[in-house]
Amino acid sequence: MPARTARGISGCAALQSLAAEKHVSASQLALAWVLTMTKGQAIVPVIGARTRAQFTDSLGARAVELSPSDMAGIEEAVPAAAVAGTRYDASERMLDSERT
């Protein structure tokens, strides 16, 4: 398993745990974090929902209020350095048909 995959799984688990403490979904917590971080800025998070239920769940993030302590807990559990980088490494960026 690539290191970035392991970091992603660990970060997701941490986010799910924090979300459970606030009785919200991990998606809601993540979006609430973005909304809190960008408050007052001309930035709008884009929701990638495949179903109406996912979209509705994500909209619930607007009602989630995060304290400075909540923000610090999220940033400690999922540090930016742990999720920084490209989505795919070079070997994963080509289609199977392009491989020799």
N, C-alpha and C positions, 0 to 999 in steps of 0.2 A: 504494500500500500504506500503510495507516495506520501511524503511528509506533510504536504499541504492538505491532503485528504484527512490524515489523522488530526491535524490542527482544526480542520473544519468540523469534524465530528465532535471533537472536544468542545469547541466553541458552541456548537448547536446544543450539546448536552447542558452546558453551563447556562445558556440563554433559556432553555426550557425549564431549568430549575428555578431561575429567577422569575420567570413568567408565572410559574405555578404558585410562588409565594405571593404574587400580586393578583392571582386568580384571573389571569388573562392568557391568551395564546402567545407562543413565541413570536409569531408574526406581528401581533399587536404590539408586543414589547419592542421589537426591533424597529417597527415604524414609528412608535412613540418616541424612541430614542432619536431617530432622524428628525422628526418634527420638533423635538425639544432643542436639538443641536442647531437647527437652522431657523429657529424662531426669529422673525424680523428680517430674514434674508429673502432674496428672490430665488429661492430653491424649492422645488416641489418634488417630493419623492414619487417615483412611478411604481405603481402596484402591478406586479406580474401575477395575476390570478387567472387560473384556467376555468374556474367554475364560479357560478353566482355565489355559492356558499363561501368560497375563499375570498371573493371580493367583499362580501358582507362582513366577514370576519376582519379583514384588513381595515375596513372603514371604522371598526370599533377602536382602532388606535387613537382616533381623535379624542376619545373620552378618557384615555389613560393619562394620568398626570404623574410625572416623574419628579421626585425631589432631587436635590443635589446629591443626597446619599444614594438614591437609586441609580443616578447617572454614574456615580463613581463605582458602584458595584458592578454595573454593566461593563464599564471600561476596564475594570480590573479582571473580570471574568473572561472578557473577549477583547484583549488588547489589539489595537490597530495593527501592530507589527505581526500579530498572529494571522491576520486575514489579508495582509497586503500582498500584492503580487499579481501575476497574470492568472487567468482562469485555467488555462491549459499550458503545459510546457510545450516546447517545440515539437516533440515527437507525437503529441496528441492533436496538433493543429492540422494535420493532413487527413484527407479522406482515405478510407481503405483502398479505394481504386487508385490513389496516387502513390501508394507504397510499392516499392519494387521488390 
